[in-house]
């Protein structure tokens, strides 16, 4: 990359030399042909500029979403911390009460032991007390008082033991609640750290895109004063760099989808009534024609991926403009986005097991973030938004953030309404 940037810089220096630099070039000499090439290069650079600025817009939106998620996490972390502090106070109070109750029980036990030793050492003392009775009624009263005193002592000891057991159970419950809040706080802090890493990546991509925008604007300004061959070389270099940066910007959106799934704990989603019993997914457009398959592509609209200069990360389905687009599987809507390039208007649905589907180039979306959707439920209308040459649906499946061919997960053959 450094060598490429140096080469671009040297080329721009040559471009600044004006006609002298162009004279050593072996480009076409026909003025009409030269103008046609210049116009073609200008169109290419203009397209590059538009794509880069659209990616900037998308990154700024992602950064806004990131900031909102960070603020939400920080609120949740503060709430968890407050609960931890409150529970620790309750636990400390419970421990003090346990210690006090334990001391009272021990004191009561000591008194009973002393009484028992006294009776054992001087058994006649009890008889003396009874013998001092003035009448049969007085004797019965004294016997009753002794029995009541013993019963009260036993009851007090039992009551305090019960209180101690309840205090210990309450303290253990509060300790478990405190441990759960600590676990939650640590998980939230981990998610916050990931969001901050993502924020740094997005900010770097945004800064890199701004450099490319300025370089492209400079090249457009110098275009009329340079040779066509050199202009084409610089345009191609800038295109390669912008393709890589735009791909990184798109990946940042998928990273944010993953973080959304973690924050919202998608987990296992119950199977909806009428869900296919044979296939995980159904065709999102049952009457469509497949216009482009998954994999390496010769189309310049597709970003680089997996070592290929252009890679189609989904399949394209064609039905008439405005046709309904259906959810391929049960899930939760993770993102509803809109950009002037790339996916255009799109919906991302998070499914059980780390699977996500994207529905791109929509005319409109009819679902909202956080909404639970069932397989076969309408989620939007087919359109031609973003980098699109005509009405179609870009259907993308990712497993743990990696794009995979969705065909093996769909009913076999051409698109159909078959569920099985």
KEMI-839986 format. One record per atom (N, C-alpha, C): x, y, z; residue in one letter. Coordinates in steps of 0.05 Angstrom, whole numbers, plus 32768, in hexadecimal, padded with zeros to 4 digits. Last residue first. Layout:
<patis>
XYZa
...
</patis>
This chain:
<patis>
7CB87DE4802Bx
7CBD7DC98034x
7CBA7DC58052x
7CB77E13800Bx
7CC27E138026x
7CCA7DF7802Fx
7CB57E357FCDx
7CB77E1C7FDBx
7CC47E1F7FF6x
7CB37E607FACx
7CA57E637FC6x
7CA67E497FD6x
7CF57E697F8Ex
7CD97E5F7F8Fx
7CCD7E647FAAx
7D2F7E6D7F65x
7D1E7E787F7Ax
7D017E6F7F78x
7D447E2B7F4Ex
7D3F7E477F4Ax
7D2E7E527F62x
7D637DFB7F7Bx
7D587E047F62x
7D557E227F61x
7D527DF07FC2x
7D627DED7FA9x
7D537DF77F90x
7D4A7E217FF6x
7D3F7E0B7FE6x
7D4D7E097FCBx
7D8A7E368012x
7D707E3B8007x
7D657E227FFAx
7DBD7E2C801Ex
7DAB7E2E8035x
7D8E7E32802Cx
7DDB7E2D7FEFx
7DD87E137FFDx
7DC47E148015x
7DD77E667FE2x
7DC97E527FD3x
7DC67E377FE3x
7DF77E8D7FFCx
7DDE7E858009x
7DCF7E6D7FFBx
7E3B7E8A8007x
7E277E867FF2x
7E0C7E7D7FFFx
7E4E7EB9803Ax
7E4E7E9E802Fx
7E387E9D8019x
7E767EE8805Dx
7E627EE28048x
7E657EC6803Dx
7E7D7EE780A3x
7E8A7EE08089x
7E757EDA8074x
7E657EEF80D4x
7E6F7F0780C6x
7E7D7F0080ABx
7E4F7EBE80E1x
7E657ECA80F1x
7E747EDF80E2x
7E3A7EBD80A2x
7E3B7EAC80B9x
7E547EB580C9x
7E0D7EE08078x
7E277EDF8085x
7E257ECE809Ex
7DEF7EEA803Ax
7DEF7EDA8053x
7E0B7EDA805Ex
7DC87F178013x
7DE37F0F801Dx
7DDF7EFF8037x
7DAC7F2E7FD9x
7DA77F1D7FF1x
7DC27F117FFAx
7D977F647FB8x
7DB07F577FC0x
7DAB7F497FDAx
7D657F687F88x
7D6A7F647FA4x
7D867F587FA8x
7D597F9C7F57x
7D607F817F5Fx
7D647F807F7Dx
7D577FCA7F22x
7D497FBF7F39x
7D517FA27F3Ex
7D9B7FDF7F11x
7D7F7FD97F0Bx
7D727FCC7F23x
7DCD7FE67F23x
7DC87FED7F07x
7DAB7FE87EFFx
7DE580017F5Fx
7DD37FEE7F52x
7DCE7FF97F36x
7DF980157F97x
7E08800D7F7Ex
7DF87FF87F70x
7DBA80317FADx
7DD6802B7FB0x
7DE480257F96x
7D7B80137F97x
7D8B80267FA6x
7DA8801E7FA8x
7D517FFA7F7Ex
7D6A7FFC7F70x
7D7B80127F7Dx
7D257FC97F9Cx
7D2A7FE37F90x
7D447FE37F81x
7CF17FA57FBEx
7D087FA57FACx
7D0B7FC17F9Fx
7CE07FB48001x
7CD87FB37FE5x
7CF17FB57FD3x
7CDE7F8E803Fx
7CE47FA5802Ex
7CDA7FA18012x
7CCD7F63805Bx
7CDE7F76806Ax
7CE67F8E8059x
7C987F358065x
7CA37F4A8055x
7CB57F5D8066x
7CA87EF3807Ex
7C9C7F0D8084x
7CA87F238072x
7CC47EC48077x
7CAF7ECA8064x
7CA17EE48069x
7CCF7EBA80BCx
7CD67EB280A1x
7CBE7EB7808Fx
7CC37EF680E3x
7CC07ED980DDx
7CC87ED380C1x
7CE67F24810Dx
7CD87F1D80F4x
7CD77EFF80F1x
7CE87F56813Ex
7CEA7F398139x
7CDA7F338120x
7D0C7F93813Dx
7CF37F858138x
7CF87F678133x
7D3B7FAE8141x
7D317FA18159x
7D187F918155x
7D2B7FDE8110x
7D407FD18120x
7D347FC6813Ax
7CF17FCF80E7x
7D017FE080F8x
7D157FD18108x
7CD87FC880A3x
7CDD7FBE80BEx
7CEF7FD280CCx
7CD67FD5806Fx
7CBD7FD6807Dx
7CBF7FCA8099x
7CFD7FFD8041x
7CFC7FE88056x
7CE27FEB8065x
7D0180077FFAx
7CF9800F8015x
7CFA7FF78028x
7D1F7FF47FD2x
7D12800D7FCEx
7D0980197FE8x
7D607FD67FDFx
7D437FD77FE2x
7D397FF37FDAx
7D947FC37FDDx
7D8A7FD27FC6x
7D6B7FD57FC7x
7D937F858005x
7D9D7F9F7FFBx
7D8F7FA97FE3x
7D917F63803Dx
7D7F7F678026x
7D857F83801Bx
7DB67F328060x
7DB37F4E8058x
7DA27F4F803Ex
7DB77F09809Ax
7DB17F0D807Ex
7DAD7F2A8078x
7DE17EE480C6x
7DD57EFD80BFx
7DCE7EFD80A2x
7DEE7EB680FBx
7DE87EBB80DFx
7DDA7ED680DBx
7DF67EA48130x
7E0A7EB58123x
7E067EBA8106x
7DCA7E868142x
7DE27E78813Ax
7DF77E89812Cx
7D907EA88128x
7D9D7E97813Cx
7DB77E8B8130x
7D9A7EE78105x
7D8D7ECD810Ax
7D9C7EBE811Fx
7D8E7F2A80F4x
7D9E7F188103x
7D8E7EFF810Ax
7D887F4C80B8x
7D7A7F3D80CCx
7D8D7F2A80D9x
7D8C7F8B809Bx
7D9C7F7480A4x
7D8C7F6780BAx
7D7A7FAE8061x
7D717FA4807Bx
7D837F8C8081x
7D867FEA803Bx
7D897FCE8041x
7D7F7FC8805Dx
7D9380148005x
7D81800F801Cx
7D827FF18022x
7DD580087FF2x
7DBE80197FEFx
7DAD80188008x
7E037FEB7FF5x
7DEA7FDC7FF7x
7DD27FEE7FF3x
7E2880197FD0x
7E297FFF7FDEx
7E0D7FF27FDDx
7E0A805A7FDAx
7E1B80477FCBx
7E1A802C7FDAx
7DEB80777FFAx
7DE9807D7FDEx
7DFA806A7FCDx
7DC98051802Dx
7DE080608023x
7DDC80648005x
7DA9803A8066x
7DA58047804Bx
7DBE80578044x
7D8F80048090x
7DA280198087x
7D9C8024806Cx
7D807FE480C7x
7D717FEF80B0x
7D82800780A7x
7D957FAC80ECx
7D9C7FC680E0x
7D887FCC80C9x
7D7B7F808104x
7D927F8C8111x
7D997FA88106x
7D417F608110x
7D4C7F7480FFx
7D627F83810Ex
7D457F1B811Ex
7D407F368129x
7D4E7F4A8117x
7D237EE18101x
7D3A7EF0810Cx
7D317F0B8118x
7D167EAC80D3x
7D0F7EBA80ECx
7D287ECA80F6x
7D2A7EB8808Fx
7D297EA880A7x
7D1F7EB980BEx
7D247EDC8066x
7D2B7EC0805Fx
7D297EAE8076x
7CF07F0A805Dx
7D057F00806Fx
7D0B7EE38069x
7CE47F23801Ax
7CDC7F148033x
7CF47F0C8043x
7CCF7F597FF5x
7CE67F497FFCx
7CE07F3D8018x
7CA17F697FC0x
7CA77F647FDCx
7CBF7F537FE0x
7CB47F957F8Ax
7CAB7F7A7F93x
7CB27F777FB1x
7CC97FC47F77x
7CB37FC67F8Bx
7CA97FAB7F94x
7CD67FAC7F36x
7CDB7FC17F4Ax
7CC37FC27F5Dx
7CD37F657F2Cx
7CCB7F807F25x
7CD07F947F3Cx
7D107F427F3Fx
7CF37F437F3Bx
7CEC7F5F7F33x
7D4C7F227F46x
7D3E7F377F36x
7D207F307F35x
7D837F1D7F72x
7D697F127F69x
7D597F297F5Cx
7DC67F0D7F7Dx
7DB37F217F75x
7D9A7F147F69x
7DE97EF77FB8x
7DDD7EF17F9Ex
7DC97F077F97x
7E277F0F7FD3x
7E0D7F037FD5x
7E037EFA7FBBx
7E577F277FC9x
7E547F1A7FE3x
7E387F0E7FE7x
7E817F267F94x
7E647F2A7F9Ax
7E5E7F197FB3x
7EBC7F497F8Cx
7EB07F317F97x
7E937F377F9Ex
7EF77F5D7F6Ex
7EDA7F627F70x
7ECD7F477F78x
7F2A7F4A7F78x
7F267F677F75x
7F097F6F7F77x
7F337F1A7FADx
7F297F207F92x
7F247F3E7F90x
7F407F127FE1x
7F567F127FCEx
7F4D7F177FB1x
7F0F7F187FFCx
7F1C7EFE7FFBx
7F327EFC7FE6x
7EF97F4F7FD6x
7EF57F3E7FEDx
7F037F237FE7x
7EE77F917FBCx
7EFA7F7A7FBFx
7EF37F6A7FD7x
7EA27F9F7FA7x
7EBB7FA57FB6x
7ECD7F8C7FB6x
7E837FA87F67x
7E877F977F7Fx
7EA17F9D7F8Dx
7E847FC77F3Bx
7E747FD17F51x
7E797FC17F6Bx
7E9F7FAD7F13x
7EAE7FC07F23x
7E9F7FCB7F3Ax
7E967F697F08x
7E8A7F837F0Ax
7E997F957F1Cx
7EA97F377F09x
7EB77F497EF7x
7EAC7F657EF8x
7EB07F137F47x
7EA07F217F32x
7EB27F327F21x
7EAC7EDA7F73x
7EBC7EEE7F64x
7EAC7EF97F4Cx
7E697ED17F92x
7E857ECB7F8Cx
7E947EE07F7Dx
7E267EC07F81x
7E3A7EC67F96x
7E567EC07F8Bx
7E097ED87F43x
7E0E7EC57F58x
7E217ED07F6Dx
7DD67F007F28x
7DF37EFF7F2Ex
7DF77EEC7F46x
7DA17EF77F1Fx
7DB07F067F0Bx
7DCD7F067F10x
7D6E7EC97F24x
7D887ED07F2Fx
7D987EDE7F19x
7D2B7EE07F28x
7D407ED47F18x
7D5B7EDC7F25x
7CF47ED47F57x
7D0A7EE37F4Ax
7D1A7ED27F37x
7CCA7EC57F77x
7CC67EC47F5Ax
7CDD7ED17F4Ax
7CD97ECB7FADx
7CD37EB07FA2x
7CCF7EAE7F84x
7D087EE87FCEx
7CF77EF07FB7x
7CF17ED67FA8x
7D217ECB7FF5x
7D157EE57FFDx
7D047EF17FE7x
7D177E867FFEx
7D1F7E9B7FEBx
7D117EB57FF3x
7D287E718042x
7D187E708029x
7D1F7E878017x
7D547E4C806Dx
7D4B7E64805Fx
7D397E5E8048x
7D587E18807Fx
7D5B7E2E8092x
7D507E478087x
7D297DE5806Cx
7D3F7DF88065x
7D407E0F8079x
7D017DC58080x
7D167DB98071x
7D2E7DCB806Ex
7CD87DE18096x
7CE27DCB80A6x
7CFA7DBE8099x
7CCC7E268096x
7CD47E0E8087x
7CE07DF9809Ax
7C997E3E80C1x
7CB57E3E80B8x
7CBB7E2480AAx
7C667E3D80D6x
7C687E3E80B9x
7C857E3E80AFx
7C767E638110x
7C647E518103x
7C677E5380E4x
7CBE7E6B811Dx
7CA37E768119x
7C917E61810Cx
7CE87E578150x
7CDF7E528135x
7CC37E5B8132x
7D097E87817Ax
7CF57E718176x
7CED7E6F8159x
7D4E7E908178x
7D357E9C8171x
7D207E86816Dx
7D837E9481A5x
7D727E828196x
7D577E8F8191x
7DA67ED381A2x
7DA27EB881ACx
7D937EA68199x
7DAA7F0C81A4x
7D967EFE8192x
7D917EE2819Bx
7DBD7F3981C6x
7DBA7F1D81CEx
7DA47F0E81BEx
7DCA7F6D81BDx
7DAD7F6681BFx
7DA87F4981C4x
7E017F6D81BAx
7DF47F7F81CDx
7DD77F7781D2x
7E097F498190x
7E147F4481ABx
7E057F5481C0x
7DF07F658166x
7DE77F4A816Ex
7DF07F43818Ax
7E117F928163x
7DF47F95816Ax
7DE97F7A8174x
7E407F7B8153x
7E3F7F86816Ex
7E227F8B8177x
7E317F6C811Fx
7E397F578133x
7E377F62814Fx
7E287F9E8109x
7E127F8B810Bx
7E187F768120x
7E5C7FB1810Bx
7E487FBE811Cx
7E2F7FAC811Fx
7E727F9280E4x
7E7C7F8F80FFx
7E687F9B8113x
7E567FA580B8x
7E517F8A80C1x
7E5B7F8580DDx
7E6D7FD880B6x
7E517FD680BAx
7E4A7FBA80C4x
7EA17FCA80AAx
7E9C7FD780C3x
7E7E7FD680CAx
7E9C7FB98076x
7EA17FA5808Ax
7E9C7FB080A6x
7E977FEA805Cx
7E807FD8805Cx
7E837FC38072x
7ECB7FFD8064x
7EB4800C8070x
7E9C7FFA8071x
7EE87FD98047x
7EEC7FDA8064x
7ED57FE88071x
7ED57FE78014x
7ED07FCC801Ex
7ED37FCB803Dx
7EEA801A8011x
7ECD80178012x
7EC67FFB801Cx
7F21800C800Fx
7F16801C8025x
7EF880198028x
7F247FF07FDFx
7F2C7FE37FF8x
7F207FF28010x
7F1380177FBAx
7F057FFD7FBCx
7F0A7FF07FD7x
7F3B803D7FC0x
7F2080437FC9x
7F0F802A7FCCx
7F6780237FA9x
7F67802B7FC5x
7F4B802F7FD0x
7F54801C7F74x
7F5C80057F85x
7F5B800C7FA2x
7F4C80527F65x
7F35803F7F65x
7F3C80277F77x
7F8080667F65x
7F6D80707F78x
7F55805E7F7Bx
7F9480487F3Ax
7F9F80457F55x
7F8C804F7F6Ax
7F73805B7F10x
7F72803E7F18x
7F7E803A7F34x
7F8380917F0Fx
7F68808A7F15x
7F65806D7F1Dx
7FB9808B7F01x
7FB280967F1Bx
7F96808F7F22x
7FB280757ECDx
7FC180667EE2x
7FBA80707EFDx
7F95809E7EB3x
7F8980847EB7x
7F9780737ECDx
7FBB80C67EB3x
7FA280CA7EC1x
7F9580B07EC7x
7FE180B07E91x
7FE880B47EADx
7FCF80B87EBEx
7FC280AF7E62x
7FCE80967E6Cx
7FD480997E8Ax
7FB480E57E58x
7F9F80D17E5Ex
7FAB80B87E6Ax
7FD981197E79x
7FD681057E64x
7FC180F07E6Cx
7FB981557E92x
7FCB813E7E93x
7FC6812B7E7Cx
7F95817D7E9Ax
7FB081857E94x
7FC3816E7E93x
7F63816B7EA9x
7F6581787E8Ex
7F81817F7E87x
7F6C81587EDDx
7F6781467EC7x
7F6B81537EACx
7F7181737F0Cx
7F8981727EFAx
7F8381647EE0x
7F40816B7F25x
7F4881867F1Ex
7F5F81877F0Ax
7F4181347F2Dx
7F2D813F7F1Bx
7F35815B7F12x
7F6B81317F52x
7F6E81257F37x
7F5A81307F23x
7F52814B7F7Dx
7F6A81567F71x
7F6E814B7F55x
7F2981267F88x
7F2281417F80x
7F3A814F7F73x
7F4980FA7F97x
7F3880F87F7Fx
7F3081147F75x
7F60810E7FC5x
7F7281067FAFx
7F6181057F95x
7F3281167FE5x
7F43812D7FDDx
7F5581267FC6x
7F2180E07FE9x
7F0F80F57FDDx
7F20810D7FD4x
7F4C80C98003x
7F4680C17FE8x
7F3480D57FDAx
7F4880E48035x
7F6180E78025x
7F5B80E08007x
7F1780D08045x
7F1980EC8040x
7F3280F2802Fx
7F23809A804Cx
7F1180A28037x
7F1380BF8030x
7F43809F807Ax
7F4F80958061x
7F3D809C8049x
7F1C80B0809Ex
7F3380C18098x
7F4080B9807Ex
7EFB8083809Ex
7EF0809C8096x
7F0680B0808Fx
7F1E805C80B2x
7F1380598097x
7F088074808Dx
7F25807280E5x
7F3C807080D3x
7F33806D80B6x
7EF1806E80F9x
7EFD808880F7x
7F15808880E4x
7EEC803680F9x
7EDB804680E8x
7EE6806280E4x
7F138028811Fx
7F15801E8104x
7F05802F80F1x
7EFE8042814Cx
7F1980498142x
7F1C80408125x
7ECE80258151x
7ECD8042814Dx
7EE8804B8141x
7EE17FF2815Ex
7ED37FF78144x
7ED38014813Dx
7EF57FFE8191x
7F077FF5817Cx
7EFB7FF98160x
7EC4800B81A9x
7ED9802081A6x
7EEE80188192x
7EAA7FDB81A7x
7E9F7FF18198x
7EB480078195x
7ECB7FBD81C9x
7EC97FB581ACx
7EBE7FCC819Cx
7EC07FD881F9x
7EDB7FD781EEx
7EDB7FD181D0x
7E8A7FCB81FFx
7E927FE781FCx
7EAE7FE981F0x
7E8E7F948207x
7E807F9E81EFx
7E887FBB81E9x
7EA87F958239x
7EB57F888222x
7EA87F928207x
7E827FAF8258x
7E9C7FBC8254x
7EAB7FB0823Cx
7E5A7F878257x
7E557FA1824Bx
7E6F7FB08245x
7E757F5F8274x
7E6D7F5A8258x
7E687F748249x
7E7A7F7982A5x
7E927F718296x
7E8C7F6C8279x
7E447F7F82B3x
7E557F9682B0x
7E6E7F90829Fx
7E357F4882B8x
7E297F5A82A4x
7E3A7F72829Ex
7E567F3A82E3x
7E597F2C82CAx
7E4D7F3D82B3x
7E407F5C830Ax
7E5C7F5F8303x
7E617F5282E8x
7E0C7F47830Cx
7E107F628302x
7E2D7F6882FBx
7E187F148321x
7E0B7F178306x
7E0E7F3282FBx
7E2B7F228353x
7E3D7F158340x
7E327F178323x
7DFC7F378369x
7E137F488365x
7E277F3C8351x
7DDD7F09836Bx
7DD47F20835Bx
7DEB7F338355x
7DFB7EEC838Fx
7DF87EE18374x
7DEF7EF88361x
7DF67F0D83BCx
7E117F0883B1x
7E0F7EFE8394x
7DBF7F0883C5x
7DCA7F2283BEx
7DE67F2083B2x
7DBE7ED283D3x
7DAF7EDC83BCx
7DBA7EF683B3x
7DDE7ED38401x
7DE77EC383EAx
7DD87ECC83D0x
7DBE7EF38422x
7DD87EFC841Ax
7DE37EED8402x
7D917ED18427x
7D8E7EEB841Ax
7DA97EF68411x
7DA97EA68442x
7D9D7EA28427x
7D9A7EBC8418x
7DB97EC08471x
7DCD7EB4845Fx
7DC27EAF8443x
7D877ECE8485x
7D9B7EE3847Fx
7DB07ED8846Cx
7D717E9C848Ex
7D647EAE847Ax
7D787EC48472x
7D937E8984B5x
7D917E7A849Cx
7D857E8C8486x
7D897EAE84DEx
7DA47EAC84D2x
7DA37E9E84B7x
7D547EA384EAx
7D5B7EBD84DFx
7D767EBC84D2x
7D5B7E7084FEx
7D4B7E7384E6x
7D527E8E84D9x
7D787E7C852Cx
7D847E6B8518x
7D767E6D84FDx
7D527E9B8547x
7D6B7EA8853Dx
7D797E978528x
7D2C7E728550x
7D257E8A8541x
7D3E7E988536x
7D497E4F8571x
7D3F7E468557x
7D387E5E8545x
7D527E71859Ex
7D697E66858Fx
7D607E5C8573x
7D1D7E7B85ADx
7D2F7E9185A5x
7D467E878594x
7D0D7E4785BBx
7D007E5585A5x
7D117E6C859Ax
7D2E7E3D85E7x
7D307E2C85CFx
7D247E3985B6x
7D1C7E668609x
7D397E658601x
7D3C7E5485E7x
7CE77E58860Ex
7CEE7E728602x
7D0B7E7285F9x
7CED7E278629x
7CE07E28860Ex
7CE87E4185FFx
7D037E378659x
7D127E258647x
7D077E26862Bx
7CDA7E57866Bx
7CF47E638667x
7D057E528654x
7CB17E318670x
7CAE7E48865Dx
7CC97E548657x
7CC57E118699x
7CC17E05867Ex
7CBF7E1B8669x
7CC77E3686C2x
7CE07E2986B9x
7CDC7E1E869Dx
7C907E4286C6x
7CA37E5786BFx
7CBE7E4B86B5x
7C7B7E1086D5x
7C737E1C86BBx
7C877E3186B2x
7C927E0C8708x
7C997DF886F4x
7C927E0386D8x
7C797E388720x
7C967E38871Ex
7C9F7E238708x
7C437E27871Dx
7C4C7E40870Fx
7C6A7E40870Bx
7C447DFB873Dx
7C3E7DF78720x
7C477E108710x
7C4F7E14876Dx
7C627E008762x
7C5D7DFD8745x
7C227E348774x
7C3C7E418771x
7C507E2E8765x
7BFD7E0B877Bx
7BFB7E1D8764x
7C157E2B875Ex
7C0E7DF587AAx
7C0F7DE48792x
7C0D7DF68779x
7C377E2687CCx
7C1F7E1687C8x
7C227E0687AFx
7C677E3C87CFx
7C567E3F87E6x
7C3D7E2E87E4x
7CA87E2387BBx
7C8C7E2987B4x
7C7B7E2987CDx
7CD97E1287C4x
7CD17E2B87D1x
7CB57E3487CBx
7CE37DE887A4x
7CDC7DE387C0x
7CD37DFB87CFx
7CF47DFE8775x
7CD97DF28776x
7CCF7DEE8792x
7D257E0F8785x
7D137E23877Bx
7CF67E18877Cx
7D3B7DDE8794x
7D387DF387A8x
7D237E07879Fx
7D3E7DC58763x
7D2B7DBA8777x
7D267DCF878Dx
7D657DE3874Dx
7D4A7DE38741x
7D367DDA8755x
7D8F7DD6876Ex
7D867DF2876Dx
7D6A7DF48760x
7D9F7DA28768x
7D8D7DA8877Ex
7D827DC4877Cx
7DC37DA08740x
7DA87D988739x
7D947D9F874Fx
7DF67DBE8732x
7DE67DC1874Ax
7DC97DBA8744x
7E0B7DAD8701x
7E1D7DAF8719x
7E0D7DB18733x
7DDF7DAE86DFx
7DEE7D9486E3x
7DFF7D9586FCx
7DD17DE286E4x
7DBE7DCE86ECx
7DCC7DB386F2x
7DFF7DF986CFx
7DF77E0086EAx
7DE37DEB86F5x
7E007DE4869Cx
7E157DDD86AEx
7E0E7DE386CBx
7DD27DFD8687x
7DD37DE08689x
7DE97DD7869Cx
7DE07E32868Ax
7DC97E29869Ax
7DCA7E0A869Dx
7E0B7E328666x
7E107E398682x
7DF97E2F8694x
7DEF7E258637x
7E037E128641x
7E097E18865Fx
7DCE7E518633x
7DC27E378637x
7DD67E238642x
7DF67E78862Bx
7DE57E7A8642x
7DD87E5F8648x
7E0B7E6685FAx
7E1C7E668612x
7E0C7E68862Bx
7DDF7E6D85D9x
7DE97E5285DDx
7DFB7E5185F6x
7DDE7EA485DAx
7DC77E9585E5x
7DD07E7885EBx
7E0E7EB085C1x
7E097EB985DDx
7DF37EA985EAx
7E057E99858Fx
7E1B7E8F859Fx
7E177E9785BDx
7DDC7EBB857Ex
7DD77E9E8581x
7DEC7E918593x
7DF77EEB857Dx
7DE07EE88590x
7DDA7ECA8594x
7E1C7EE18555x
7E267EE78570x
7E0F7EE38585x
7DFA7EDA8529x
7E0B7EC48532x
7E157EC8854Ex
7DE47F0D8526x
7DD37EF6852Dx
7DE37EDE8536x
7E137F298517x
7E047F308530x
7DF37F198539x
7E1F7F1084E6x
7E337F1084FCx
7E257F158517x
7DF17F1D84C9x
7DF87F0184CDx
7E0B7EFF84E5x
7DF57F5484C8x
7DDF7F4884D6x
7DE47F2A84DCx
7E237F5984A8x
7E237F6384C3x
7E0D7F5784D4x
7E117F418478x
7E277F358487x
7E297F3E84A4x
7DEA7F65846Ax
7DE27F4A8470x
7DF87F3C8480x
7E0A7F92845Fx
7DF67F938475x
7DEE7F77847Dx
7E277F7D8433x
7E367F85844Cx
7E237F878463x
7DFD7F77840Fx
7E0D7F5F8417x
7E1B7F658431x
7DEE7FAC8408x
7DDB7F998413x
7DE97F80841Ex
7E1C7FBF83F0x
7E137FCB840Ax
7E007FB78417x
7E1C7FA183C2x
7E327F9D83D4x
7E2B7FA983F0x
7DEE7FB583A9x
7DEE7F9983B2x
7E057F9483C6x
7E007FE8839Dx
7DE97FE583AFx
7DE97FC883BAx
7E2A7FDC8379x
7E307FEB8392x
7E197FE683A6x
7E0D7FC28350x
7E237FB4835Ex
7E287FC18379x
7DEC7FEB833Fx
7DE07FD3834Bx
7DF57FC4835Bx
7E13800D8329x
7E0280168340x
7DF67FFF834Ex
7E257FED8300x
7E387FF48315x
7E287FFE832Ex
7DF87FEA82DFx
7E027FD282EBx
7E147FD88303x
7DF6802182D0x
7DE0801582DFx
7DE97FFB82EDx
7E26802582B4x
7E22803582CCx
7E0C802A82DDx
7E1B8002828Ax
7E317FFC829Cx
7E2E800C82B6x
7DF0801C8272x
7DEC8002827Dx
7E027FFA8291x
7E0B804A8260x
7DF4804C8273x
7DEF80328281x
7E308032823Ex
7E3A80408255x
7E248045826Ax
7E0D801F8216x
7E1C800C8227x
7E2680198240x
7DFA804F8201x
7DE7803C820Ex
7DF680298220x
7E29806481EDx
7E1B80738202x
7E0780608211x
7E35803D81C6x
7E47804281DDx
7E39805081F4x
7E09804481A4x
7E0C802B81B2x
7E1F802E81CAx
7E1480788192x
7DFB807381A1x
7DFD805981B0x
7E45806F8178x
7E448081818Fx
7E2B807D81A0x
7E32804E814Fx
7E4680448162x
7E468055817Cx
7E1280708133x
7E0680598140x
7E18804E8155x
7E3A80938122x
7E24809D8133x
7E1780868141x
7E5880708103x
7E64807C811Ax
7E4F8088812Dx
7E33806580DBx
7E3C804F80ECx
7E49805A8106x
7E30809880C4x
7E18808D80D0x
7E20807680E3x
7E65809B80B1x
7E5C80AE80C5x
7E4280A580D3x
7E638071808Cx
7E75806F80A4x
7E6C808380B9x
7E4080868067x
7E39806E8074x
7E4A806A808Ex
7E5E80B28055x
7E4380B68061x
7E3B809E8072x
7E898098803Fx
7E8D80AA8056x
7E7380AE8065x
7E70807F8015x
7E7B806E802Ax
7E81807F8043x
7E6580AC7FF7x
7E4E809C8001x
7E58808A8018x
7E9880BB7FEAx
7E8880CD7FFBx
7E7080BF8006x
7EA880907FCAx
7EB780967FE3x
7EA680A87FF5x
7E8380937FA0x
7E83807C7FB2x
7E9180817FCCx
7E9180C57F8Ax
7E7680C17F95x
7E7580A97FA8x
7EC580BB7F7Ax
7EC080CF7F8Dx
7EA580CB7F9Bx
7EBC80937F53x
7ECD808D7F6Bx
7EC780A17F81x
7E9F80B27F2Ex
7E92809B7F3Bx
7EA180937F55x
7EC780D57F20x
7EAF80E07F2Cx
7EA080C97F3Bx
7EEB80B37F08x
7EF380C17F21x
7EDA80CC7F30x
7ECC80A37EDDx
7ED5808F7EF0x
7EDD809C7F0Ax
7EC580D47EC3x
7EAD80C67ECDx
7EB580B17EE1x
7EFA80DF7EB6x
7EEB80F27EC8x
7ED380E47ED3x
7F0380B67E93x
7F1280B67EACx
7F0480C87EC0x
7EE180C67E69x
7EDD80AC7E76x
7EEB80AB7E91x
7EF780F77E5Cx
7EDC80F67E66x
7ED680DC7E74x
7F2980E67E4Ax
7F2880F87E61x
7F0C80F77E6Dx
7F1880C97E1Dx
7F2580BB7E33x
7F2580CC7E4Dx
7F0380F27DFFx
7EF280DC7E07x
7EFE80CD7E1Ex
7F3081117DF6x
7F1A811C7E06x
7F0781067E10x
7F4E80EE7DD6x
7F5880F77DF0x
7F4281017E02x
7F2C80EC7DAAx
7F3180D47DB9x
7F3C80DA7DD5x
7F2F81217D99x
7F1581167DA0x
7F1980FD7DB1x
7F6781267D8Dx
7F5A81367DA3x
7F3F812B7DACx
7F9380F27D85x
7F7A80FD7D7Bx
7F6C810C7D91x
7FBC80DA7DA1x
7FC080F67D97x
7FA781027D8Cx
7FBD80B27DDDx
7FB380B87DC2x
7FB780D57DBBx
7FFD80AF7E00x
7FE180AD7DFEx
7FD880B57DE2x
803280AC7E12x
802C80A07DF8x
800E809D7DF4x
805380E47E2Ex
804080CE7E30x
803980C57E14x
807081117E32x
807F80F87E31x
806E80E07E31x
804B81397E39x
805881367E1Fx
8067811D7E1Cx
803B813D7E6Dx
8029812E7E5Ax
803881297E40x
8061815B7E85x
805F813F7E8Dx
804F81307E79x
8056818B7E6Bx
8070817F7E67x
806F81627E6Fx
8022819C7E7Ax
802781907E60x
804281827E5Cx
802A81907EC2x
801C819B7EABx
8023818D7E91x
803D81807EF2x
8051818C7EE0x
804481977EC6x
801781657F0Ex
801981817F13x
802D818F7F00x
802181317EFFx
800A813F7EF3x
800C815D7EF7x
804D81277F1Dx
805181297F00x
803A81387EF4x
803381257F4Ex
804881397F4Ax
804D813D7F2Cx
801380F97F46x
800681137F49x
801A81297F45x
803A80D17F44x
802A80D67F2Cx
801D80F27F2Ex
804D80D27F78x
805F80DA7F62x
804F80E17F49x
801E80C17F92x
802980DB7F98x
803B80E57F82x
8018808D7F7Dx
800480A17F78x
800E80BD7F7Cx
804780777F93x
804480787F76x
802F808D7F6Ex
803B807A7FC9x
805280897FBEx
8050808C7FA0x
801080577FCAx
800C80737FD0x
802380847FC6x
802B80277FBDx
801680317FABx
8011804F7FB0x
804D80207FE8x
805980247FCDx
804480307FBAx
802780198010x
803880318011x
804580367FF5x
80117FE88000x
800080008000x
801180198000x
</patis>
